[in-house]
Every structure is written in C-alpha cells, then in structure tokens.
Amino acid sequence: LLAGHYYEGDGTAHRELDLNPNMTYTMELWGCFGSDARSTGTWSLTNSKVVFAPAEQTGVLARPRKELSVLLFRNHWVLLSDEEHYQKCGVSRFSCFQNTNFIYWGP
C-alpha cells in the first residue's frame, strides 16, 4: 500500500525515499553535486507512522528521522517530514514526501 518511490524538495536539493514491498528502504539526499547522504534499513507501519530502523547511514542522514506521519491527501498517501512547514503551508514538496506517481506542487 505505501511501497513506492517518494520525493521531497525543489529539484536541485531534494530527498528521495524508496519504500520497498519487502519492508526495506533507501533514503538519499541530493544536492548540487550529486548524492550527499544515504540511509538504508527496514521500515514498518505503526500507529499511522512509517518507522525506520536504519542499518547503514552516511552524511547528514547518519541521524535520519526515525518516523514520518502518514497522511491521506487527494486520495494519495504522503509522508509528513516537516511539521512546522506543514502547519503553515499544508501539503507541499517541502513539507511531505510524495509518491512520484502523484506530486502536488502546491498553490
């Protein structure tokens, strides 16, 4: 249900998250010069949150978020990554990881 490729950011600086059906994940941070950081491990769904159990981590993702809240938005799942930005602006490419099958770029 939640497995898929997710995206958060503005194009240049962004994060990509793959939630695999076998309950493994890869999160990668991209900047102007390519990949800056990476986290891999397993994930689970607990109390409407994706919970990460990192196995390998590099760069700034050596301290990744341990969980992301799951929200239903326009009949698509999004993963809340920035609570403060979400409270101010709602769902956007900066506040949520969005499945690449449906990206809401915001107003």
C-alpha positions, 0 to 999 in steps of 0.5 A: 500500500505505501511501497513506492518511490517518494520525493521531497524538495525543489529539484536541485536539493531534494530527498528521495525515499524508496519504500520497498514491498519487502519492508526495506528502504533507501533514503538519499539526499541530493544536492548540487553535486550529486548524492550527499547522504544515504540511509538504508534499513527496514521500515514498518507501519505503526500507529499511522507512522512509517518507522525506520530502523536504519542499518547503514547511514552516511552524511547528514542522514547518519541521524535520519528521522526515525518516523514520518506521519502518514497522511491521506491527501487527494486520495494519495498517501504522503509522508509528513517530514516537516511539521512546522512547514506543514502547519503553515503551508499544508501539503507541499514538496517541502513539507511531505514526501510524495509518491512520484506517481502523484506530486502536488506542487502546491498553490 
